[in-house]
Amino acid sequence: MDSRKILFLFCVIGFACADVVKFVDCGSSTGKVSLVDITPCPTQPCDLKKGGNYSVNVTFVSNVETEKSTAVVHGIIAGLPIPFPIPVSDGCHSGINCPIHMQNAYHYVATLPVKSEYPCLKLVVKWELKDDGNKDLFCIEFPVQIVS
């Protein structure tokens, strides 16, 4: 089988397995989000099992040129943003080849680890990817619940 057919097959399988998530844009000032999917997340809000790892994929178009990108993640609990550490905050090591160019589409891919010591609760995840001017290439919010 030719390599283009194999690549196409993997892309089709990837999209078939991806779980598109409803999100709110919370201030993407230098980019526009077209798609957010979390794997696995068969229902919404996403049930994030303690001790699990989840793939967060965001497709966006940049409206600026930027040399770097940095992810900042918070869990919003009772209206308060609580920092939520992720393994790799450098967007240039999360599926994006930097520098980022204006009007190009990018696929940001990150892992969201859910530690076993997290309490079971419902919250909103706020995920930002900042450009080198500290403005949001994207800012999205989506509801989740941490479960045992």
Backbone bond lengths (Angstrom), bond angles and torsions (degrees), N, CA, C in turn:
res aa  C-N    CA-C-N  psi(-1)  N-CA   C-N-CA  omega(-1)  CA-C   N-CA-C  phi
1 M - - - 1.454 - - 1.529 107.64 -
2 D 1.281 115.55 135.44 1.469 119.93 -177.27 1.523 110.72 -71.81
3 S 1.328 116.18 150.29 1.473 121.61 -172.06 1.523 112.73 -61.55
4 R 1.326 117.97 -29.82 1.478 119.80 178.16 1.527 110.44 -67.33
5 K 1.311 117.01 -38.29 1.465 120.55 178.93 1.521 110.38 -67.25
6 I 1.330 116.98 -39.48 1.468 120.94 178.26 1.527 109.92 -63.99
7 L 1.331 116.76 -45.89 1.471 120.85 178.18 1.514 110.56 -59.30
8 F 1.344 116.95 -44.59 1.456 120.78 179.21 1.524 110.76 -60.69
9 L 1.334 116.85 -43.42 1.461 121.81 179.22 1.525 111.17 -59.79
10 F 1.348 117.27 -45.20 1.461 120.29 178.24 1.520 111.22 -62.73
11 C 1.331 117.92 -39.30 1.467 120.98 178.73 1.520 110.80 -63.44
12 V 1.349 116.59 -44.25 1.463 120.36 179.31 1.524 110.39 -62.75
13 I 1.337 116.88 -44.80 1.467 120.89 179.25 1.524 109.57 -62.25
14 G 1.323 118.28 -43.45 1.462 122.07 179.74 1.508 112.10 -59.85
15 F 1.337 117.09 -44.64 1.461 119.28 -179.76 1.516 111.15 -71.03
16 A 1.338 117.61 -33.13 1.459 120.44 179.33 1.526 110.83 -67.86
17 C 1.332 117.91 -31.43 1.454 121.89 -177.75 1.526 112.50 -89.44
18 A 1.318 117.39 -15.51 1.464 120.97 -177.73 1.526 109.95 -73.49
19 D 1.315 115.66 146.36 1.450 121.88 179.65 1.526 108.51 -111.57
20 V 1.334 116.02 103.38 1.460 121.23 -178.90 1.516 108.45 -66.72
21 V 1.324 115.71 134.59 1.454 122.30 -174.08 1.526 109.73 -116.81
22 K 1.333 114.86 137.06 1.463 118.99 172.72 1.516 107.62 -72.28
23 F 1.327 115.46 135.93 1.457 120.44 -178.31 1.513 109.69 -139.85
24 V 1.326 114.67 163.80 1.461 121.83 174.46 1.522 106.79 -114.37
25 D 1.323 116.49 132.42 1.463 119.84 174.21 1.521 106.86 -78.45
26 C 1.329 116.51 123.41 1.469 120.43 -174.78 1.530 111.97 -109.32
27 G 1.337 116.29 25.92 1.455 117.93 174.92 1.513 114.74 125.12
28 S 1.333 117.32 40.61 1.463 120.32 176.76 1.528 108.08 -69.67
29 S 1.327 116.59 99.55 1.459 119.48 -173.61 1.523 113.74 -91.36
30 T 1.344 118.79 -24.48 1.463 120.01 -177.89 1.529 112.27 -122.47
31 G 1.345 116.38 19.97 1.454 121.48 177.55 1.517 110.05 -163.04
32 K 1.335 116.27 172.72 1.461 121.05 179.05 1.525 108.60 -136.38
33 V 1.330 115.77 124.88 1.466 122.57 -179.51 1.521 109.68 -83.71
34 S 1.333 116.21 134.62 1.456 119.96 176.36 1.523 112.47 -109.83
35 L 1.353 117.35 -25.61 1.462 119.31 -175.85 1.523 110.23 -156.34
36 V 1.327 115.31 140.05 1.467 122.01 172.91 1.515 106.52 -129.73
37 D 1.337 116.41 128.80 1.457 118.72 171.89 1.520 109.71 -136.27
38 I 1.315 113.73 146.70 1.462 121.97 -179.66 1.524 106.52 -126.65
39 T 1.327 114.90 133.50 1.456 119.52 -178.64 1.520 109.37 -124.98
40 P 1.318 119.99 126.44 1.459 126.23 -7.70 1.533 111.49 -86.56
41 C 1.298 115.51 145.25 1.471 121.67 175.61 1.520 108.08 -158.07
42 P 1.332 117.57 73.45 1.463 120.25 -175.91 1.529 114.38 -72.89
43 T 1.341 118.26 -19.41 1.463 121.27 178.48 1.523 108.74 -132.68
44 Q 1.328 114.65 160.58 1.463 118.99 177.85 1.521 109.36 -122.75
45 P 1.334 118.28 139.29 1.451 124.50 -0.22 1.527 111.56 -64.82
46 C 1.340 115.92 153.29 1.461 121.15 -179.53 1.524 109.63 -63.06
47 D 1.321 115.70 131.93 1.460 120.79 172.38 1.523 107.38 -87.46
48 L 1.323 116.68 113.68 1.456 121.60 178.22 1.521 108.09 -100.90
49 K 1.317 115.71 111.53 1.462 120.76 -176.90 1.527 110.19 -79.04
50 K 1.329 114.67 133.44 1.468 120.22 176.81 1.520 109.97 -53.52
51 G 1.338 115.61 135.37 1.451 121.12 -179.62 1.523 113.57 84.91
52 G 1.344 116.46 -1.36 1.465 119.99 -178.30 1.520 112.96 -94.63
53 N 1.327 115.04 164.49 1.463 122.69 174.04 1.513 107.97 -121.57
54 Y 1.327 116.49 137.47 1.452 122.46 -176.74 1.513 109.48 -125.78
55 S 1.315 115.56 141.78 1.453 121.10 179.04 1.531 108.45 -94.16
56 V 1.329 115.62 124.50 1.464 122.14 178.11 1.525 106.87 -110.35
57 N 1.326 115.91 121.69 1.462 122.07 -177.33 1.526 108.59 -123.16
58 V 1.322 115.92 125.78 1.462 121.02 -179.06 1.525 107.96 -125.93
59 T 1.327 115.81 123.55 1.460 121.38 175.22 1.521 107.20 -100.70
60 F 1.337 116.09 126.66 1.460 120.47 -177.96 1.522 110.64 -146.32
61 V 1.331 114.97 162.29 1.459 122.40 174.50 1.517 106.84 -113.71
62 S 1.327 116.09 131.72 1.465 121.14 179.49 1.527 110.31 -84.74
63 N 1.323 116.48 140.38 1.462 122.45 174.69 1.519 111.59 -104.08
64 V 1.356 116.57 8.10 1.466 121.20 -178.69 1.528 110.27 -140.99
65 E 1.321 114.06 165.34 1.462 121.63 169.48 1.535 105.42 -95.30
66 T 1.325 117.20 133.12 1.457 119.76 178.66 1.523 109.13 -149.43
67 E 1.305 115.52 143.10 1.463 121.32 -178.40 1.518 112.52 -81.75
68 K 1.343 116.24 -26.16 1.462 119.09 -176.04 1.527 109.84 -142.66
69 S 1.321 114.44 169.32 1.468 120.67 175.03 1.524 107.71 -148.86
70 T 1.325 114.52 141.41 1.465 120.27 -176.18 1.526 109.43 -132.26
71 A 1.330 115.95 128.73 1.460 121.21 178.85 1.524 110.35 -86.99
72 V 1.328 114.98 138.48 1.463 122.86 175.11 1.528 105.88 -131.02
73 V 1.339 116.14 123.46 1.463 120.71 -176.09 1.524 109.47 -123.37
74 H 1.344 115.39 135.29 1.461 121.75 176.78 1.527 108.94 -131.80
75 G 1.313 115.70 147.68 1.449 121.99 167.11 1.518 106.10 -99.71
76 I 1.319 116.70 125.64 1.463 119.86 179.77 1.521 107.69 -96.70
77 I 1.331 114.70 112.13 1.459 122.20 -176.64 1.517 107.46 -121.63
78 A 1.330 116.11 121.03 1.475 121.94 -178.18 1.529 110.65 52.71
79 G 1.335 115.98 38.91 1.461 121.20 177.75 1.515 115.38 80.66
80 L 1.330 117.77 -2.66 1.461 120.69 -178.46 1.524 111.04 -104.53
81 P 1.351 118.23 127.75 1.466 120.07 177.49 1.529 111.45 -78.62
82 I 1.324 116.10 120.80 1.462 122.70 178.99 1.532 107.48 -109.78
83 P 1.347 118.98 123.77 1.465 120.12 179.71 1.530 111.54 -55.91
84 F 1.323 115.36 136.48 1.455 122.62 -177.48 1.526 106.53 -122.38
85 P 1.322 118.02 103.17 1.473 119.79 -175.50 1.535 112.18 -67.83
86 I 1.336 114.54 140.22 1.461 120.39 173.81 1.530 107.38 -121.94
87 P 1.335 117.39 154.55 1.472 119.76 -174.92 1.527 114.33 -61.76
88 V 1.332 117.80 -37.19 1.464 121.33 -176.99 1.528 108.34 -130.36
89 S 1.328 116.60 110.67 1.470 119.32 179.69 1.529 112.52 -92.08
90 D 1.334 117.49 -13.21 1.460 121.58 179.53 1.526 109.69 -78.33
91 G 1.328 116.09 109.42 1.461 120.52 -179.60 1.517 113.28 -61.43
92 C 1.333 116.43 -25.19 1.470 121.07 179.38 1.525 111.53 -72.35
93 H 1.333 117.04 -8.75 1.468 122.22 174.58 1.528 110.13 -116.78
94 S 1.338 115.01 24.06 1.467 120.79 -178.61 1.525 110.09 -131.47
95 G 1.311 115.68 50.27 1.457 120.77 177.56 1.514 115.45 88.97
96 I 1.317 118.12 -4.92 1.460 122.08 -178.29 1.523 109.00 -108.16
97 N 1.316 115.91 130.61 1.466 120.68 173.60 1.526 108.12 -92.61
98 C 1.307 116.51 111.73 1.461 121.29 -179.91 1.514 109.59 -88.25
99 P 1.330 119.18 151.66 1.461 126.32 6.57 1.530 112.18 -73.45
100 I 1.322 114.10 157.64 1.460 122.25 177.88 1.528 107.62 -90.65
101 H 1.327 115.15 133.96 1.464 120.57 -176.88 1.525 111.43 -109.57
102 M 1.308 115.15 147.52 1.456 123.07 -179.51 1.539 110.52 -61.11
103 Q 1.320 115.36 138.22 1.468 125.26 176.82 1.522 114.45 67.95
104 N 1.326 117.24 14.49 1.462 120.42 174.25 1.523 109.32 -98.84
105 A 1.336 115.29 148.99 1.465 121.06 176.98 1.526 109.08 -91.21
106 Y 1.319 115.75 143.02 1.462 122.13 -179.08 1.530 109.64 -133.93
107 H 1.332 114.64 153.16 1.463 121.63 178.34 1.522 107.35 -121.39
108 Y 1.317 115.03 100.14 1.465 122.26 178.04 1.524 107.43 -82.32
109 V 1.336 117.08 131.86 1.466 122.04 -178.85 1.521 108.23 -131.72
110 A 1.331 116.46 125.79 1.467 120.11 -179.11 1.522 109.71 -140.52
111 T 1.321 113.93 162.26 1.462 120.89 175.99 1.521 108.90 -104.54
112 L 1.317 115.24 132.93 1.462 122.03 176.50 1.529 107.40 -110.06
113 P 1.349 117.45 102.44 1.466 119.53 178.21 1.528 110.36 -84.17
114 V 1.316 115.74 139.09 1.470 120.85 177.79 1.523 106.55 -113.97
115 K 1.318 115.70 107.26 1.467 120.61 -175.95 1.527 111.06 -70.00
116 S 1.341 115.50 147.43 1.468 120.15 -179.44 1.516 112.98 -63.73
117 E 1.338 116.77 -25.37 1.467 118.54 -178.53 1.535 113.93 -82.38
118 Y 1.347 117.70 -4.37 1.468 119.46 177.38 1.529 109.12 -65.64
119 P 1.328 117.83 143.62 1.466 119.76 176.76 1.530 110.89 -74.54
120 C 1.317 115.88 155.86 1.460 120.78 174.15 1.522 107.51 -76.46
121 L 1.323 116.97 120.59 1.456 120.97 179.85 1.513 111.38 -167.96
122 K 1.335 114.74 165.02 1.467 121.42 174.54 1.516 107.46 -97.09
123 L 1.327 115.24 140.34 1.457 119.92 178.75 1.518 109.11 -155.47
124 V 1.325 115.35 173.68 1.457 122.15 175.27 1.525 107.14 -111.94
125 V 1.318 116.45 131.08 1.465 121.06 175.53 1.524 107.83 -92.29
126 K 1.323 115.23 128.97 1.468 121.45 175.00 1.521 106.50 -110.87
127 W 1.334 116.28 118.12 1.460 121.67 -175.76 1.523 108.36 -120.89
128 E 1.323 115.59 119.76 1.462 121.00 179.44 1.523 109.53 -118.04
129 L 1.322 115.48 144.48 1.461 121.25 169.21 1.521 105.83 -121.56
130 K 1.339 114.96 114.40 1.462 121.13 -173.09 1.525 111.21 -98.59
131 D 1.346 115.13 143.75 1.461 120.56 176.90 1.525 109.45 -84.94
132 D 1.324 117.16 -176.24 1.467 118.57 -176.81 1.528 113.16 -73.20
133 G 1.326 117.86 -6.49 1.464 121.79 171.90 1.519 111.90 -98.05
134 N 1.351 117.26 10.36 1.465 124.76 179.68 1.536 112.96 65.82
135 K 1.340 116.98 24.50 1.466 121.98 175.01 1.527 107.86 -102.06
136 D 1.326 115.21 155.67 1.461 120.10 -174.26 1.526 113.07 -79.47
137 L 1.354 115.98 111.42 1.459 119.88 166.75 1.525 108.03 -63.08
138 F 1.317 115.06 -39.29 1.459 120.10 167.10 1.510 109.44 -150.80
139 C 1.320 113.49 152.25 1.462 123.06 173.05 1.518 105.50 -141.03
140 I 1.329 115.35 116.36 1.461 120.30 -179.60 1.520 109.86 -127.94
141 E 1.302 115.05 152.69 1.471 122.02 173.78 1.514 108.19 -130.74
142 F 1.331 115.82 138.74 1.455 120.84 177.30 1.520 108.94 -148.03
143 P 1.341 116.84 144.17 1.469 120.11 -178.62 1.530 111.87 -80.79
144 V 1.321 115.04 144.30 1.469 122.18 175.16 1.524 108.55 -141.70
145 Q 1.312 115.62 166.98 1.446 119.78 168.41 1.517 108.07 -138.64
146 I 1.333 113.95 134.43 1.457 120.20 178.84 1.516 107.52 -88.29
147 V 1.338 115.25 128.11 1.462 120.64 -176.23 1.527 109.77 -127.31
148 S 1.341 115.22 161.03 1.483 120.72 178.31 1.505 111.36 -76.27
